[in-house]
Amino acid sequence: MQTISQALTVVGPGVGAVIAYLAVAALLVSVSPLIAAVVLLGIPTIVMLVGPLLTRLQGTETE
């Protein structure tokens, strides 16, 4: 039973994030496809670029 609860704790927020991303994508496309493309492609790109920098910063703070 504990394994099931741990799995749901890990998977739940991920599923919620995907659903929210798709809902925002649908709303943005209905408003402006160009803005939707910029936001939906730009945000993950920024996260991929800044993520490693934040990891290094967090490592420096713990020292």
VMD Tcl script that builds the backbone (N, CA, C; Angstrom):
set m [mol new atoms 189]
animate dup $m
set s [atomselect $m all]
$s set {name element resname resid chain x y z} {
  {N N MET 1 A 0.818 -1.193 0.000}
  {CA C MET 1 A 0.000 0.000 0.000}
  {C C MET 1 A 0.866 1.264 0.000}
  {N N GLN 2 A 1.979 1.193 0.709}
  {CA C GLN 2 A 2.865 2.352 0.774}
  {C C GLN 2 A 3.488 2.644 -0.592}
  {N N THR 3 A 3.772 1.594 -1.345}
  {CA C THR 3 A 4.354 1.785 -2.675}
  {C C THR 3 A 3.381 2.506 -3.594}
  {N N ILE 4 A 2.108 2.168 -3.499}
  {CA C ILE 4 A 1.093 2.822 -4.327}
  {C C ILE 4 A 0.993 4.300 -3.970}
  {N N SER 5 A 0.993 4.604 -2.683}
  {CA C SER 5 A 0.883 6.011 -2.277}
  {C C SER 5 A 2.122 6.807 -2.702}
  {N N GLN 6 A 3.290 6.194 -2.643}
  {CA C GLN 6 A 4.505 6.880 -3.090}
  {C C GLN 6 A 4.456 7.126 -4.594}
  {N N ALA 7 A 3.973 6.143 -5.339}
  {CA C ALA 7 A 3.875 6.303 -6.793}
  {C C ALA 7 A 2.908 7.427 -7.150}
  {N N LEU 8 A 1.771 7.499 -6.468}
  {CA C LEU 8 A 0.805 8.560 -6.745}
  {C C LEU 8 A 1.344 9.926 -6.342}
  {N N THR 9 A 2.135 9.966 -5.287}
  {CA C THR 9 A 2.738 11.230 -4.860}
  {C C THR 9 A 3.718 11.745 -5.907}
  {N N VAL 10 A 4.423 10.846 -6.560}
  {CA C VAL 10 A 5.401 11.246 -7.579}
  {C C VAL 10 A 4.713 11.569 -8.899}
  {N N VAL 11 A 3.757 10.749 -9.306}
  {CA C VAL 11 A 3.128 10.879 -10.627}
  {C C VAL 11 A 2.066 11.978 -10.653}
  {N N GLY 12 A 1.362 12.190 -9.562}
  {CA C GLY 12 A 0.243 13.133 -9.520}
  {C C GLY 12 A 0.580 14.531 -9.997}
  {N N PRO 13 A 1.603 15.171 -9.426}
  {CA C PRO 13 A 1.939 16.530 -9.889}
  {C C PRO 13 A 2.358 16.585 -11.356}
  {N N GLY 14 A 3.000 15.546 -11.840}
  {CA C GLY 14 A 3.396 15.512 -13.253}
  {C C GLY 14 A 2.197 15.472 -14.176}
  {N N VAL 15 A 1.218 14.666 -13.815}
  {CA C VAL 15 A -0.002 14.577 -14.618}
  {C C VAL 15 A -0.745 15.914 -14.588}
  {N N GLY 16 A -0.812 16.527 -13.425}
  {CA C GLY 16 A -1.461 17.833 -13.310}
  {C C GLY 16 A -0.760 18.890 -14.141}
  {N N ALA 17 A 0.572 18.842 -14.156}
  {CA C ALA 17 A 1.334 19.808 -14.944}
  {C C ALA 17 A 1.074 19.625 -16.435}
  {N N VAL 18 A 1.009 18.395 -16.899}
  {CA C VAL 18 A 0.743 18.136 -18.320}
  {C C VAL 18 A -0.655 18.613 -18.700}
  {N N ILE 19 A -1.632 18.354 -17.845}
  {CA C ILE 19 A -3.007 18.797 -18.131}
  {C C ILE 19 A -3.078 20.321 -18.167}
  {N N ALA 20 A -2.411 20.978 -17.225}
  {CA C ALA 20 A -2.408 22.445 -17.211}
  {C C ALA 20 A -1.720 22.997 -18.460}
  {N N TYR 21 A -0.609 22.388 -18.861}
  {CA C TYR 21 A 0.119 22.823 -20.055}
  {C C TYR 21 A -0.765 22.716 -21.291}
  {N N LEU 22 A -1.489 21.603 -21.407}
  {CA C LEU 22 A -2.370 21.418 -22.561}
  {C C LEU 22 A -3.543 22.398 -22.540}
  {N N ALA 23 A -4.067 22.682 -21.359}
  {CA C ALA 23 A -5.171 23.638 -21.265}
  {C C ALA 23 A -4.714 25.038 -21.667}
  {N N VAL 24 A -3.549 25.442 -21.184}
  {CA C VAL 24 A -3.007 26.761 -21.552}
  {C C VAL 24 A -2.698 26.794 -23.043}
  {N N ALA 25 A -2.177 25.704 -23.577}
  {CA C ALA 25 A -1.884 25.640 -25.009}
  {C C ALA 25 A -3.154 25.842 -25.828}
  {N N ALA 26 A -4.234 25.189 -25.434}
  {CA C ALA 26 A -5.499 25.326 -26.166}
  {C C ALA 26 A -6.010 26.765 -26.109}
  {N N LEU 27 A -5.928 27.376 -24.931}
  {CA C LEU 27 A -6.381 28.768 -24.814}
  {C C LEU 27 A -5.517 29.710 -25.647}
  {N N LEU 28 A -4.207 29.525 -25.605}
  {CA C LEU 28 A -3.324 30.403 -26.373}
  {C C LEU 28 A -3.546 30.257 -27.877}
  {N N VAL 29 A -3.718 29.030 -28.339}
  {CA C VAL 29 A -3.948 28.823 -29.780}
  {C C VAL 29 A -5.253 29.485 -30.206}
  {N N SER 30 A -6.254 29.465 -29.332}
  {CA C SER 30 A -7.520 30.095 -29.697}
  {C C SER 30 A -7.395 31.617 -29.749}
  {N N VAL 31 A -6.456 32.193 -28.967}
  {CA C VAL 31 A -6.258 33.643 -28.973}
  {C C VAL 31 A -5.347 34.046 -30.127}
  {N N SER 32 A -4.169 33.430 -30.191}
  {CA C SER 32 A -3.216 33.765 -31.242}
  {C C SER 32 A -2.230 32.614 -31.434}
  {N N PRO 33 A -2.248 31.989 -32.599}
  {CA C PRO 33 A -1.324 30.880 -32.840}
  {C C PRO 33 A 0.154 31.292 -32.755}
  {N N LEU 34 A 0.469 32.514 -33.164}
  {CA C LEU 34 A 1.865 32.966 -33.109}
  {C C LEU 34 A 2.336 33.105 -31.661}
  {N N ILE 35 A 1.536 33.741 -30.835}
  {CA C ILE 35 A 1.889 33.873 -29.419}
  {C C ILE 35 A 1.967 32.495 -28.774}
  {N N ALA 36 A 1.050 31.600 -29.132}
  {CA C ALA 36 A 1.066 30.237 -28.589}
  {C C ALA 36 A 2.371 29.538 -28.932}
  {N N ALA 37 A 2.815 29.669 -30.183}
  {CA C ALA 37 A 4.062 29.019 -30.588}
  {C C ALA 37 A 5.257 29.579 -29.825}
  {N N VAL 38 A 5.306 30.894 -29.673}
  {CA C VAL 38 A 6.420 31.524 -28.962}
  {C C VAL 38 A 6.448 31.078 -27.507}
  {N N VAL 39 A 5.306 31.100 -26.846}
  {CA C VAL 39 A 5.250 30.748 -25.421}
  {C C VAL 39 A 5.481 29.254 -25.224}
  {N N LEU 40 A 4.792 28.424 -26.000}
  {CA C LEU 40 A 4.865 26.981 -25.790}
  {C C LEU 40 A 6.206 26.386 -26.189}
  {N N LEU 41 A 6.921 27.030 -27.073}
  {CA C LEU 41 A 8.269 26.562 -27.422}
  {C C LEU 41 A 9.345 27.300 -26.633}
  {N N GLY 42 A 9.068 28.552 -26.275}
  {CA C GLY 42 A 10.074 29.357 -25.586}
  {C C GLY 42 A 10.256 29.002 -24.126}
  {N N ILE 43 A 9.183 28.741 -23.416}
  {CA C ILE 43 A 9.282 28.440 -21.984}
  {C C ILE 43 A 10.082 27.158 -21.731}
  {N N PRO 44 A 9.792 26.046 -22.399}
  {CA C PRO 44 A 10.621 24.852 -22.169}
  {C C PRO 44 A 12.090 25.070 -22.549}
  {N N THR 45 A 12.330 25.875 -23.579}
  {CA C THR 45 A 13.711 26.165 -23.972}
  {C C THR 45 A 14.432 26.937 -22.877}
  {N N ILE 46 A 13.767 27.922 -22.314}
  {CA C ILE 46 A 14.375 28.698 -21.223}
  {C C ILE 46 A 14.643 27.801 -20.018}
  {N N VAL 47 A 13.696 26.918 -19.704}
  {CA C VAL 47 A 13.881 26.006 -18.572}
  {C C VAL 47 A 15.076 25.093 -18.806}
  {N N MET 48 A 15.238 24.612 -20.021}
  {CA C MET 48 A 16.374 23.731 -20.339}
  {C C MET 48 A 17.705 24.483 -20.236}
  {N N LEU 49 A 17.699 25.753 -20.577}
  {CA C LEU 49 A 18.931 26.534 -20.512}
  {C C LEU 49 A 19.268 26.989 -19.095}
  {N N VAL 50 A 18.265 27.352 -18.317}
  {CA C VAL 50 A 18.495 27.897 -16.977}
  {C C VAL 50 A 18.600 26.791 -15.924}
  {N N GLY 51 A 17.993 25.637 -16.165}
  {CA C GLY 51 A 18.004 24.540 -15.203}
  {C C GLY 51 A 19.386 24.157 -14.699}
  {N N PRO 52 A 20.352 23.908 -15.589}
  {CA C PRO 52 A 21.698 23.558 -15.119}
  {C C PRO 52 A 22.352 24.674 -14.294}
  {N N LEU 53 A 22.066 25.925 -14.634}
  {CA C LEU 53 A 22.627 27.036 -13.861}
  {C C LEU 53 A 22.055 27.060 -12.447}
  {N N LEU 54 A 20.770 26.777 -12.320}
  {CA C LEU 54 A 20.152 26.748 -10.997}
  {C C LEU 54 A 20.690 25.590 -10.165}
  {N N THR 55 A 20.970 24.464 -10.811}
  {CA C THR 55 A 21.538 23.324 -10.098}
  {C C THR 55 A 22.908 23.676 -9.548}
  {N N ARG 56 A 23.714 24.344 -10.349}
  {CA C ARG 56 A 25.041 24.756 -9.882}
  {C C ARG 56 A 24.931 25.769 -8.755}
  {N N LEU 57 A 23.977 26.692 -8.857}
  {CA C LEU 57 A 23.779 27.703 -7.807}
  {C C LEU 57 A 23.340 27.037 -6.507}
  {N N GLN 58 A 22.449 26.086 -6.595}
  {CA C GLN 58 A 21.986 25.386 -5.408}
  {C C GLN 58 A 23.136 24.603 -4.765}
  {N N GLY 59 A 23.992 23.995 -5.588}
  {CA C GLY 59 A 25.143 23.292 -5.058}
  {C C GLY 59 A 26.106 24.222 -4.331}
  {N N THR 60 A 26.271 25.431 -4.849}
  {CA C THR 60 A 27.147 26.431 -4.227}
  {C C THR 60 A 26.569 26.902 -2.896}
  {N N GLU 61 A 25.252 27.026 -2.804}
  {CA C GLU 61 A 24.618 27.493 -1.568}
  {C C GLU 61 A 24.757 26.490 -0.440}
  {N N THR 62 A 24.807 25.187 -0.768}
  {CA C THR 62 A 24.872 24.172 0.280}
  {C C THR 62 A 26.280 23.984 0.841}
  {N N GLU 63 A 27.275 24.532 0.185}
  {CA C GLU 63 A 28.652 24.373 0.660}
  {C C GLU 63 A 28.957 25.228 1.843}
}
mol reanalyze $m
mol bondsrecalc $m
mol representation Tube
mol addrep $m
